[in-house]
Structure formats: structure tokens, C-alpha cells
């Protein structure tokens, strides 16, 4: 099968990306607006950039229904702060509940039953149930595709504080098995990446 990308409707392009770039880690992003109203939403277009400086990024696409910016992006552009909460299997259902397109006046912490805990260096709350939190300040946002559905942005953040559950932190490393992270595949399918692992020594 050969596919010319300039002929694709955006939903079909999205399906190709979802089905080929996987498994994807999930950035469960907490943010707040200028009035302190909390927002919590998952994004599976997420990765690290560098360790020095410590940089991460995620990509919120515009809403498929009307092309509008999602609340997470609007909040970050406004306040320049956000937290990436790493998703473990234990609260994956509540994470999924936060993918609902709630109104901007809805607090997803309350809607999902997840608990808030104060951050150290920034204002947005962390998800108490998460075992790893990355407190971030905005470095820059890059926009792609205009204001249509399927367009997206790249949010680049500098990690200014890290929280790791004590039982996960071993000699400067995170015990991945205890973290039990969830990954996203295509459609409604998720995975536990550590269910089957193998080692390769880098050359």
C-alpha cells in the first residue's frame, strides 16, 4: 500500500500515525487558568527532548469537533506552567475519564475522583495518585496546521522539579516495574509496556 499524504483527510492521517508510532507514553497534564481553575487531560503525543537542560514536550491537537484550542493549551499559553503526571495502571480509568471534552469551568480532578496535591515550584496541582510528576515551565509553543481540526501544537517545557515515589527511587533510577506505566496504542487500545521485555546492550 502506497499512500500520498497530501490526499488524506486529517482523521485518516491521524489513524495512520496512531497505528504506526507506538506504544506511546501518556502525558497526563495538569494546568490551571489565570483564575486558578484546574484542568487535567491526557496526551499520548509525548516524549523527552534533552537532559541538559531537562526538557520534555507534548502535542495537543486542536479539537476534532470545531478546531478550537483545548483548555490545556490555552492555560499553558496563559500561565506558562504545567505538570506532567506519569500514568500507572492503577488509575488508568480515571485518566480516561479526563479525556472527555468537559467545559472549561469543569475541574477534571473532581469529575474523575482524582486527588490534588500541591506542587513545589509552580502553581498547578499534581495528581496525588501518580508516582512520578514533572513540574514544568513553558519554554515555547510551536503551532502547525492553522486553526482547523487535526492541526496541532508542540508544547516544550523545562522540568524545574521532579517528584518520585520513595519506593520507586533506587540508586538514582526509577524502578519501572513498580511504576507500572501505561502506554497508548491505536484507537481504544492501551498496553503495559513492561508485560514483555528484553535487553539489548547498546554498541
MARVOKE-265612 format. One record per atom (N, C-alpha, C, CB): residue in one letter; x, y, z. Coordinates in steps of 0.05 Angstrom, whole numbers, plus 32768, in hexadecimal, padded with zeros to 4 digits. Atoms other than C-alpha are relative to their C-alpha. Glycine has a CB too. Example, Ala and Ser with C-alpha at 12.3 -4.5 7.8 and 13.67 -1.06 7.14 Angstrom:
% MARVOKE-265612
A80127FE88000 A80F67FA6809C A801280188000 A7FEC80018019 S7FF07FE87FFF S81117FEB808F S7FF18016800E S800980097FE3 
***
This chain:
% MARVOKE-265612
X80117FE88000 X800080008000 X801280198000 X7FED80008018 X7FF27FE78002 X801B80447FEB X7FEB80168005 X800E80037FE5 X80137FEB7FF9 X7FFA80828009 X800C801B7FFD X7FF57FFB801D X7FF77FE58002 X800480C97FF3 X7FF280118015 X7FF9800C7FE3 X800B7FF27FE9 X7FFB80F48030 X7FF080197FF9 X801680088013 X800F7FE78006 X7FE28132800C X7FE47FFA7FF7 X800F800F7FEA X801B80078007 X7FA3810B7FF9 X7FF07FF78018 X80007FEB7FEB X800D800B7FE8 X7F9280F58040 X7FEE8015800E X80147FF58013 X80107FF17FED X7F5881108069 X800E7FFD801B X7FE27FF68001 X7FF080007FE8 X7F74812280AD X7FFB7FE98013 X7FFC801A800F X800680167FEF X7F5080EB80D2 X800E7FE67FF7 X7FE27FFB8002 X7FF28018800B X7F6E80B680A4 X801E80038006 X7FFB7FFD7FE2 X7FE47FFC7FFA X7FB380D580AE X80067FFA801D X8009801D7FF9 X7FFD80057FE3 X7FA980D280F9 X80007FE28006 X7FE8800D800F X8001801D7FFC X7F97808880F5 X801B7FF37FF8 X7FE97FF47FF0 X7FE6800B8009 X7FD8807A80CF X801680068015 X8008800C7FE5 X7FED7FF97FEB X8001809F8103 X7FFC7FF08019 X7FFF801E8006 X800680107FE8 X7FDE807D813D X80087FE37FFD X7FE280028006 X7FFB801C8004 X7FE88039811E X801C7FF97FFB X7FEF7FF67FEA X7FE480068007 X80318040810D X8014800A8015 X8007800C7FE6 X7FEE7FF57FEC X8051806B8144 X7FF67FF6801B X8001801F7FFF X800A800C7FE7 X8047803E8181 X80147FEB800B X7FE57FF37FFB X80127FF47FEC X8046802E81B9 X8009801C8007 X7FFE7FEF8019 X7FFA7FE57FF9 X8042807681CF X7FFB8005801E X7FEF80147FEF X80057FF97FE4 X804B808F8217 X7FEB80158001 X801A800A800E X80167FED7FFC X801480BA8233 X800880178012 X7FE77FF2800A X7FFC7FE97FEF X801D8100824D X7FE58008800B X800D80187FF0 X80197FF97FF3 X7FE6810B827F X8005801C800B X7FF87FEC8017 X7FF77FE57FFB X7FEA81578281 X7FEC800F8012 X8003800F7FE6 X80117FEE7FEF X7FCF818282BA X8009801C7FFC X80027FF7801E X7FFB7FE48004 X7FCA81CC82B0 X7FEA8010800E X800280077FE1 X80167FEF7FF6 X7FA0820782C7 X7FFF801A7FF1 X80048005801F X80037FE6800E X7F85824782AA X800880178012 X7FE380047FF5 X7FF77FE97FF0 X7F94828D82C2 X7FF08004801A X7FFF80197FEF X80107FFD7FE8 X7F5C828882F5 X80037FE98013 X7FE380027FF8 X7FFB80167FEE X7F7782488313 X7FEF7FE87FFC X7FFD8009801C X801180178006 X7F44821982F4 X80117FE97FF4 X7FE980087FEC X7FEF80168007 X7F6481D482EC X7FF67FF27FE7 X80027FEC8017 X800680108017 X7F6781AA82AD X80137FE88000 X800380107FE5 X7FF180198000 X7F7F816282A3 X7FF97FF17FE7 X7FFB7FEF801A X8006800E8019 X7F85813E8260 X80187FF07FF7 X7FF980157FEB X7FEA8011800A X7FAE81058240 X800780067FE3 X7FF87FE38003 X7FF67FFD801B X7FD9810B8202 X80147FEB7FFA X800C801D7FFC X7FEE80168006 X7FFC80D181E0 X801580077FEB X7FF17FE87FF7 X7FEA7FF68010 X802780FB81B1 X8013800E8013 X7FF580147FE8 X7FF17FF77FE9 X805C810381E6 X801C7FF38000 X7FF27FFB801A X7FE5800C7FFE X80A880FA81ED X80138013800E X800A7FF87FE4 X7FEB7FEF7FF4 X80E88114820B X8010800D7FE9 X80137FF08012 X7FEF7FF28014 X8117814581E7 X801D7FFE8008 X7FF7801E7FFE X7FE480007FF7 X8157814B8210 X80017FFE801E X800E801A7FF6 X7FFB80027FE3 X817681418254 X800E8018800B X80107FE68006 X7FF17FE97FF8 X81A1817F8256 X7FFD80167FEB X801E7FF98005 X80137FFE7FEA X817681A8825A X7FEB7FEA7FFF X7FF2801C8000 X801480157FFE X813F81798271 X7FE680097FF3 X7FFB7FF8801E X80167FF68010 X810A8182823B X7FEE7FEA7FF7 X800A80107FE8 X80148013800A X80CA815E8228 X7FED800E7FED X7FF17FF28018 X80137FF38012 X8094816A81F5 X7FE77FED7FFD X800C80067FE5 X8018800F8008 X804D815581E4 X7FF180107FEC X7FEE7FF98019 X800E7FF38016 X801D816581AC X7FE27FFE8003 X80097FF47FE5 X801D80008000 X7FD5817881B7 X7FF580087FE4 X7FF580148016 X800D7FF98019 X7FAE81758176 X7FE880118005 X7FF77FE67FF1 X80187FF07FFD X7F7581A5816A X7FE87FED8001 X7FFD80147FE8 X801780117FFD X7F30818A817A X7FF57FF77FE6 X7FEA800F8010 X800A800A8019 X7F14815D8145 X7FE4800A7FF9 X7FFF7FE28001 X801C7FF78005 X7ECE8179814D X7FFE801B7FF3 X7FF18000801A X80027FE5800A X7EDC81C2813E X801A800E7FFB X7FF080118014 X7FE67FF48005 X7F2781CE8138 X800980138015 X7FFF800F7FE6 X7FF87FEE7FEA X7F2A81F58179 X80187FF6800F X7FE980058013 X7FEA80087FEE X7F6781F581A7 X7FF47FF28018 X801180188008 X8009800D7FE8 X7F6081C581E1 X800780118018 X800D7FE48002 X7FFC7FF07FE8 X7F5D81E28227 X801D7FFE800A X7FED7FF88016 X7FE580037FF6 X7FA181C58239 X801380147FF2 X800A7FE37FFB X7FEF7FEE800F X7FC381EC8201 X7FFB801D8007 X7FFC7FFC7FE2 X80077FE57FF9 X7F9E822C8211 X800B8008801C X7FE280057FFF X7FF67FFB7FE6 X7FB18226825A X801E80048001 X7FF87FEA8013 X7FE37FFE8000 X7FFA821A824C X800A80197FF2 X800C7FE77FF3 X7FF87FE8800E X7FFF8253821B X7FFC80188012 X7FF080047FE6 X80077FE97FEF X7FE082808250 X801280018019 X7FE37FFE8008 X7FF280007FE6 X8004826A8290 X801D7FF77FFF X7FF17FEF8013 X7FE480098005 X8044824A8274 X80097FEA8013 X801380188003 X7FF980167FED X8041820F82A5 X7FEE7FE87FFC X7FFD800B801D X801080188001 X802A81C782A5 X800F7FE9800D X7FF97FF87FE2 X7FF480187FF5 X8036818382C4 X7FFA7FE87FEE X7FF67FFB801D X80048019800E X80408141829F X80007FEA8016 X80167FFA7FEB X800480167FED X8025810982CB X80027FE67FF1 X7FE580038010 X7FFD8019800F X803C80C482B5 X7FEA7FED8008 X801C7FF38006 X801880117FFB X8002809382AE X80097FE38006 X7FEE80017FE7 X7FFC801C7FF9 X8005805082D1 X7FE57FF17FFD X800A7FFD801D X801880108005 X7FD3801782C8 X7FEB80048015 X80077FE27FFF X80137FFF7FEA X7FB38023830C X7FEB80167FFD X801080068019 X80147FEB8004 X7F8F806282F5 X7FFA80067FE3 X8008801A800F X80047FFC801D X7F89805882AA X7FE380077FF9 X80097FE77FF1 X801C7FF98006 X7F3D805B82AB X7FFA801D8006 X7FED7FEE8010 X80047FE47FFA X7F3D809F82CD X800E80127FEC X80098007801C X7FF27FF18015 X7F7080B7829B X7FEF80027FE7 X801B7FF37FF9 X801180018017 X7F4280A18263 X7FE780128003 X7FF77FE47FFA X80177FEE7FFA X7F0880C68284 X8006801D7FF9 X7FF67FFD801D X7FF77FE58004 X7F308106827D X800380077FE2 X801A8005800E X7FFE7FFB801D X7F3380FE8231 X7FE5800B7FF5 X80077FE67FF1 X801A7FF58008 X7EEA8114822F X8002801E7FFB X7FEA7FFB8016 X7FFF7FE48006 X7EDF8158820F X7FED800F8013 X7FF880067FE2 X800F7FF17FED X7EC7817B824E X8001801E7FF9 X800A7FFB801D X7FFF7FE38002 X7EB781C58250 X8018800B8010 X7FE6800D8009 X7FE97FF57FF2 X7EEF81F38267 X7FFC8006801D X800980197FF2 X80067FFB7FE4 X7ECB81FE82A8 X7FFF7FE78011 X7FE5800E8002 X8000801A7FF2 X7ECF81B482BB X801C7FF9800A X7FF57FE97FEE X7FE780097FF4 X7F06819D82EA X80027FE27FFC X80028008801F X7FFE801D8005 X7F1C815982CF X800A7FF08017 X80137FFC7FE8 X7FF9800E7FE8 X7F3B81478311 X7FE77FF6800E X801180128013 X801980077FF2 X7EF681498330 X7FEF7FED7FEF X7FF0801A8006 X801080118011 X7ED4812982F4 X800A7FE37FFF X8000800B7FE3 X7FF5801B8002 X7F0380EE82F4 X80047FF3801B X801B80017FF2 X7FFC800B7FE6 X7F0A80E6833F X801E7FFE8008 X7FF47FE58002 X7FE380007FF9 X7F5680F0833D X800580178013 X801180047FE6 X7FFA7FED7FEA X7F7781188375 X801680137FF8 X80067FF18019 X7FEC7FEB8005 X7F9F81588372 X80157FFF8017 X7FF3801B7FFE X7FEB7FFB7FED X7FE281628394 X801080187FF6 X80127FE78005 X7FF27FE88008 X800881A48394 X801B7FFA7FF2 X800580128018 X7FE68001800C X804481AD8366 X801380108011 X8000800A7FE3 X7FEB7FF27FF0 X808681C98381 X8008801A7FF3 X80187FEE8004 X7FF57FE9800E X809E81F9834B X7FED800F7FF0 X80177FF77FEF X80147FF38011 X805F820A8324 X7FE57FFE800D X80007FF37FE4 X801B7FFE7FF4 X801582178331 X7FEE7FE87FFA X7FF380187FF7 X801280168005 X7FF081DE830D X80047FE88013 X80027FF67FE3 X7FFF80177FEF X7FDF81A28339 X800A7FE87FF2 X7FE57FFB800D X7FF8801A800A X7FFC815D8330 X7FEA7FEB8006 X801B7FF6800D X801380177FFB X7FD4811B832D X800C7FEF8016 X7FFB7FF07FE6 X7FF5800F7FE9 X7FDE80FA8371 X80057FE37FF9 X7FED80038018 X7FFE801C8006 X7FD380B58354 X80187FF97FEE X7FE77FF67FF2 X7FE980058011 X800D80BD8323 X80197FFC8010 X800480177FEC X7FE780067FF2 X805180A28338 X801880107FF7 X80067FE27FFE X7FEB7FEE800B X807B80D1830E X7FF380197FF5 X80117FF27FEA X800A7FE7800A X806E811B8302 X801780117FF5 X7FF080108016 X7FEC7FEE800B X8095814B82D6 X7FF3801C8000 X80087FF87FE2 X800A7FE48000 X8088819482E8 X800F800F7FEA X8005800D801C X7FF47FF38017 X809481BE82AA X7FF9801D7FFD X7FF87FF17FE6 X80067FE58009 X809982068294 X800380017FE2 X80138015800D X80017FFF801D X808A8217824C X8019800C7FF4 X7FE8800F7FF6 X7FEA7FF5800F X80C58220821E X7FF6800E7FE6 X80157FEA7FF9 X800D7FF58018 X809F822A81DD X7FEA7FEE7FF5 X801680047FEA X8015800F800D X8063821481B4 X800380057FE2 X7FE48009800A X7FFF7FFE801D X80668206816A X7FE57FF67FF5 X80177FF07FF3 X801A8007800B X802582038141 X80037FF67FE3 X7FED80188001 X7FFF800C801A X801981D88103 X7FE47FFC7FF5 X80107FE68001 X80198007800E X7FDF81D680D2 X7FEA80148003 X7FF77FE6800A X80157FEC7FFF X7FB9821580E1 X7FEC7FFB8016 X7FF180027FE6 X801480027FEB X7F7782158107 X7FEB7FEB7FF9 X7FF3801B8003 X801380158008 X7F5581D880E7 X80027FE88012 X80047FF97FE3 X7FFF80197FF2 X7F4481968107 X80177FEF7FF4 X7FE47FF17FFD X7FE980108009 X7F8081688104 X801A800F8002 X7FFC7FF77FE5 X7FE77FF07FFC X7FB281A1810C X80097FFB801D X7FFB801E7FFA X7FF680047FE5 X7FDE81A08149 X801680138008 X800A7FE48003 X7FEB7FEF7FF5 X801281C18175 X80147FEE800E X7FF480158013 X7FEB800D7FF1 X805381AC8193 X800780118019 X801A7FFB7FEF X7FFB7FF27FE7 X805981C181DC X801A7FF6800C X7FE87FFC8015 X7FE680077FF5 X80A181C181F5 X8003800C801B X8017800A7FED X7FFD7FF77FE5 X80AD81C5823F X801B7FF8800C X7FEA7FF58011 X7FE880067FF1 X80E981C9826D X7FF87FF5801B X8012801A8004 X8006800D7FE7 X80E5819A82A8 X800F800E8017 X80067FE18000 X7FF37FF17FEB X80F281C282E7 X7FFF7FF2801B X7FF3801B8003 X800180107FE8 X80E0818F831C X7FF47FE57FFA X7FEF800E8016 X8009801C8004 X80D68143831E X7FF87FF4801A X80157FEF7FF2 X8009800F7FE9 X80AE811A834F X80007FE27FF8 X7FE48009800A X8000801D8004 X80BA80CE8353 X7FF87FF3801A X801B7FF67FF5 X8008800F7FE8 X809780A08384 X80187FF2800C X7FE97FEC7FFA X7FE8800B7FF3 X80CA808883B7 X80057FE37FF9 X7FFD8003801E X7FFC801D8005 X80BF803E83A9 X80097FFA7FE3 X7FE77FF08006 X7FF78004801B X80CF8049835F X801D80087FFB X7FEE80107FED X7FE67FF38004 X8110806F8368 X80177FEE800B X8001801C800C X7FEB80127FF8 X814C8040836A X801B80087FF3 X7FF87FE37FF8 X7FE57FF98009 X819480588365 X7FFF80147FE8 X800F7FE77FF8 X80017FEC8015 X81818094833A X7FF07FF87FE7 X801B80067FF7 X8010800A8016 X8154806B830C X7FE37FFB8009 X800C7FE77FF3 X801C80077FFB X8109805E8307 X7FFC7FE37FFA X7FED80127FF0 X8007801C8005 X80F28016830F X7FE87FFF7FEE X7FFB7FF1801B X801580008014 X80C8800E82D0 X7FEA7FED8007 X800B7FFB7FE5 X801480147FF9 X80A57FD082E9 X7FED800A8015 X800D7FE68009 X80117FF57FEB X808B7FF38327 X7FF080187FF5 X801180098018 X800F7FEA800C X8077803082FD X7FE87FF57FF0 X801280107FED X8016800D800F X804D800282D0 X7FF280137FED X7FEB7FF48014 X800B7FEB8011 X80438037829A X7FED7FF57FEA X801680107FF4 X801380078015 X800B80358267 X8008800E7FE6 X7FE380088008 X7FFA7FF5801B X8017803F821C X7FE780007FEF X80177FF17FF3 X80177FFF8013 X7FE7805181E4 X80087FF37FE6 X7FF8801E7FFC X7FFE800B801B X7FDE802981A5 X7FEC800E7FEE X7FFC7FE18000 X80137FF38012 X7FAC8036816E X7FE37FFE800B X80017FF37FE4 X801C80017FF8 X7F638047817B X7FFD8000801E X7FF27FE97FF4 X800680037FE4 X7F4A803181BF X80127FEC800E X7FE47FF98005 X7FEE80147FF5 X7F84800181CB X8017800C800E X800A7FED7FE9 X7FE97FF87FF0 X7FB7800B8202 X80117FE88006 X7FF6800E801A X7FED80167FFA X7FF27FE28219 X800F80068019 X80127FFB7FE8 X7FEC7FFE7FEA X801F7FD48254 X801A7FF87FF4 X7FF87FEE8018 X7FE78006800F X80637FDA8232 X80127FEC800D X800F801A7FFC X7FEE80117FF2 X80867FB18267 X7FF67FE38002 X8006800A801B X800B801C7FFF X805A7F73825D X80137FEC7FF3 X7FE480007FF3 X7FED8011800E X808E7F57822E X801880117FF9 X7FF47FF17FE7 X7FE97FEF8005 X80D47F74822E X80187FEF7FF9 X800780128018 X7FE7800D8005 X81197F628215 X801680158000 X80007FF07FE5 X7FEA7FEE7FFF X815E7F818219 X80137FFE7FE8 X80107FFC801A X7FEB7FFE8015 X818F7F9881E3 X80158013800A X7FF480097FE5 X7FEA7FEE7FF8 X81D27FB581F5 X800780137FE9 X80197FF08009 X7FFA7FEC8015 X81DF7FF681CF X801D7FFE7FF8 X7FF9801C8009 X7FE58002800A X821D7FF481A3 X800B801C7FF8 X80027FED7FE8 
***
